[in-house]
Amino acid sequence: MYNEYDKLFTDLYSLYMAEKNNLNQLERYTGKERYFHASGAGLCMRKKYFESTNVPVTNHPDNEGLKRMRLGTVVHSEFEQAIEDYFLGKKESEIKKEIKSIEPSKSYYKALYSTIKELYPTLKEIRSEKEIVLEDLNVRGFYDFLVIGESGDGSRFGEQIHLYDLKTIGTYPYKLKFGRRPERNPGIHHEMQLGTYGLAVEREFGRIDSMRLFYYRKDDSFHKFKEVPYSYIRMAETYWLEVNDKISRGVPPLEEGVSPVNLKWECNYCNYRNHCNQLKDKGI
């Protein structure tokens, strides 16, 4: 039997997702459009040209795309909140300020901190959603998690620096990465993105001890880590130097490995697809 409100929840959530996406764009990128996005490392250079020249978006993500992005945002937020709770347990004054006399909550923060401290006695700091800016490469972004541990006397040289990037992933792409029949020619976009963050971390601390991709399977919350070689830091740096060089000359050419890098899927998800097609029609 038809109910006039059956579509209510879909419409509500669609409008909610669109507004959250708009707010995220305003908070993160408004006034900083000249920077390339670190999250686009290893991808199409023509898209970066459109982004950096402030060309209007012609192909907005549909509801299904927004749902996938929103789910990833929710998972990120949960881990970030857990980290915040850990540090609330570390700072007695903040506990009193935040939760005052709510004893059950207060005991939770203390227990969380004491448990983690007991399990990881060398843990010094966890940073999350930290902005990085590589001015010489005109690149800006936000890494997910940086774990800093003490390995000895507590000096800068005694620190261990571990960088993590969280990726939510579906069952099929998870099988392509970790199953019995992995993808023959896997893309390296995630590794290049992490290498970009790694370059910024390396510059800040003078070292980096590991870079790891944290794959979180959306279907059942199973997760797996993949270590990324340090060579991707240099590869990412070289890539951004090439991006700057090509864009300084105008619209990057349609070349394999440049625009687009991954022909199979990049064009289908590009927000500037119509602009690019117009240039193609003109032979550009």
Buried (B, 14 or more C-beta within 10 A) or exposed (E): EEEEEEEEEEEEBBEEBBEBBEEEEEEEEEEEEEBBBBBBBBBBBBBBBBBBEEEEBBBEBEEEEBBBBBEBBEBBEEBBEEBBBBBBBBEEEBBEEBBEEEEEBBEBBBEBBEEBBEEEEBBBEBBBEBEBBBEEBBBBBBBBBBBBBBEEEEEEEEBBBBBBBBBBBEEEBBBBBEEEEEEEEEBBBBBBBBBBBBBBBBEEBEEBBBBBBBBBBBEEEEBEEBEBEBEBBEBBBEBBEEBBEBBEEEBBEBEEEBBBBBEEEBBEEBBBBEBBEEBEEEEE
